[in-house]
């Protein structure tokens, strides 16, 4: 007999669903407890699917919520569902996939996909044939609901659909989907393309067998009136460009013309998909050949796409000029990951560390707008095309640039400054004749009344820092440095951030050219400590660390030390051992200790002791977690890595002066444990510290050599290149000290 609900139980479930929509937190908590109790009863899930599929008199939000709670139960407890319950849910889903409500159809589709994600595609053999069969239904709702479910399955299980485990259902599904490209409903056409699109990048054989029909069908939909269809057509062409360019080459002229139109589509979702085409084309060997004749049309389109939209300006608070006193929201602060110390270059006489972090803001400084948008995509496309075409791009750009850069409309002027930054790398040679005139204009833009203009001017100027430093200091370096330092103290947090990042780039390029201005620079950076909110404080540490790396021992002057160290040590004392803000501060102090050398001595003991404590604590937590993973959390080993790196900085900067600190600590025992850690980054930093301690105080390393050498030997593995690199260097340092001490081998 088919399962039927108990009327009283059904009313209880309905009341619970109504209560769960209450904004009251106490009611929400009570609902959560009740749900956990009801989950003990296997047929509770029958009630949930019954409300979703059968109670058509109930309001849609309640029915949909019932389905979403069921989805969560499937995710968490499906393996415990009795077979009768699982079968009832599956049957109800298939029987009601054509519900008249789009919301309910979508909820059922999500539920089907969640069940299949639990490995049920193999044990639900009727699902795919039935869904494909329902596509033929004359009832629109049934066809659309089935397609919605199939699209979700294609997204989640693309590899499985091509596997022998399911007898390769894709061989039937792809030709079936292609038939629906001509369907009278735009929603169905869009589903059909979206389904096929899931199999392009993986080069599914069933799609490759039908590739010509697919491309022909896409071309037929190129001018579709529906924006979702156009978006999926553009997405398909971008992916085909990556994996089957051979099939597109005969039509490339027409495709480029089409994409030029679509990049200007009134629907931004379509224009963004189309804009991706230029990014992908730039990576193809044929780019220059096929695109040269179209640059005259393409460049103005990309430049136009680089303007802030009205929604961007609202999201970025473009009308707020001063917000420095507003505390940061913690979700605005991206998680930071420490990069372990690699020692080769700096120990061969070069300045700074190998493997510099590559900023991920290559295209502009909108990192607070994490969503990829048309502005970012257009800027990225212009950047990569500048690297393909080099100075050939300039005849198409320069006539536009003048109008942009000197526009009275700040949005247009801002986009012109972004254009100038985007082409900096690729067109540098051709831009050189114009830079003496452009640089003063850009530096003047640092004082613009609009914060977003000041912010982008910082970023663009940083892209030309290499050229600035190659000129006589008084011509551009000094005025740029002066204005950037003012912007570091700007009243707008976004400008502070852009200026700090730009100044760090300038420091890397200028190195010791900055020595005459150190007092002025330090006054500004130290003043910023009292001014900055949380997020920018982390960027300020970076700027100070980069300064120390760039000027090295020139920082070791009593006047500079008295300015710099008190605020750094104050922050150091404020932070608890568990605070992740220690990462950037420890990185900064590592650079400062290396630069100050003997000047760091008055501060070294508490810093050294705390680093040893951090390593010891992390190792102890790791041991407890390994022995009792159910009782203890895994430690964050980044604390240990940054501590090891700061100890390296101390050993390198202080040399023999660390002798007493090492003698009074158990660092050698801890180092022995760290060198055997399963995490490569921990071993990498351990070997860097071993090499630095070998140089600074070899008598303390010497008794441990017999234990250390086998571990070092095991890590000469090129699979982990940085670990191998540091292990090799440490072995070399030990060998040199042994020779110096005339020790027998």
Secondary structure, DSSP 8 states (H G I E B T S, - for coil): ------HHHHHHHHHHHHHTT-S-HHHHHHHHHHHHHHTTSTTHHHHHHHHHHT-TTS-HHHHHHHHHHHHHHHHHHGGGS-HHHHHHHHHHHHHTTT-S-HHHHHHHHHHHHHHIIIIITTT-THHHHHHHHHTT-SSHHHHHHHHHHHHHHHHH-TTGGGSGGGT-THHHHHHHHHHGGG-S-HHHHHHHHHHHHTTTTTT-HHHHTTHHHHHHHHHHTTT-S-HHHHHHHHHHHHHHHHH-HHHHGGGHHHHHHHHHHHTT-SSHHHHHHHHHHHHHHHTSTTHHHHHGGGHHHHHHHHHHHTS--HHHHHHTTTT----TTS---GGGS----------TGGGGT-SS-SS----S-SS-S-TTS-S--HHHHHHHHHHHHHHHHGGGGHHHHHHHHHHHHT-SSHHHHHHHHHHHHHTTTTTHHHHHHHHHHHHHHHHHHTT-SSHHHHHHHHHHHHHTHHHHHHS-TTTTHHHHHHHHHHHHT-SSHHHHHHHHHHHHHHHHHHGGGGGGGHHHHHHHHHHHHTT--HHHHHHHHHHHHHHHHHHGGGG--HHHHHHHHHHHHHHHHHS-TT-TTHHHHHHHHHHHHHHHGGGGHHHHHHHHHHHHHHHHHHHHHHHHHHH-TTTS----THHHHHHHHHHHHHHHHHGGGGHHHHHTS-HHHHHHHHTT-SSHHHHHHHHHHHHHHHHH-HHHHHTTHHHHHHHHHHT--TTSHHHHHHHHHHHHHHHHHHHHTT---
